[in-house]
Amino acid sequence: MPGSWRTKPASSNSNKAAIASEGDATRYFTRFGFAPASSQAMLQALAGSFLAEFLRQRPDELARLRILSLDISNDGVIMR
């Protein structure tokens, strides 16, 4: 897996952007308001995607990641 990767907002209903990272990338994203989130919340937001199924089948990979979330409900950029 890459050092960090980003998902698009999981859905327009959740109004959150999710990021999972390894290493020092977490510090960078927290400067912009991202807060820790649970891996279960991320897996629910990505339900049905290849990435969610990949991580469910490989709990060791999921355990290495630091999950962050950003509430974007007030940004006015949500496309429906």
Residue pairs with C-beta under 8 A, 6 or more apart in sequence:
1 22
1 61
1 64
1 65
3 21
3 22
3 23
3 25
4 19
4 20
4 21
4 22
4 23
4 25
5 19
5 20
5 21
6 17
6 18
6 19
7 17
7 18
7 19
7 20
7 45
7 46
7 51
8 17
9 15
9 16
9 17
9 72
9 78
10 16
10 18
10 45
10 46
11 45
12 78
12 79
12 80
14 45
15 71
15 72
15 73
15 78
16 45
16 69
16 70
16 71
16 72
16 73
17 69
17 70
17 72
18 37
18 42
18 45
18 46
18 67
18 68
18 69
19 29
19 34
19 67
19 68
19 69
19 70
20 42
20 65
20 66
20 67
20 68
21 29
21 65
21 66
21 68
22 64
22 65
22 66
26 66
26 68
29 68
30 68
32 70
33 70
34 68
34 69
34 70
35 68
35 69
35 70
36 66
36 67
36 68
36 69
37 67
37 68
37 69
38 67
39 55
39 62
39 65
39 67
41 67
41 69
42 67
42 69
43 52
43 55
43 56
43 62
46 52
54 61
55 61
55 62
55 65
56 62
72 78
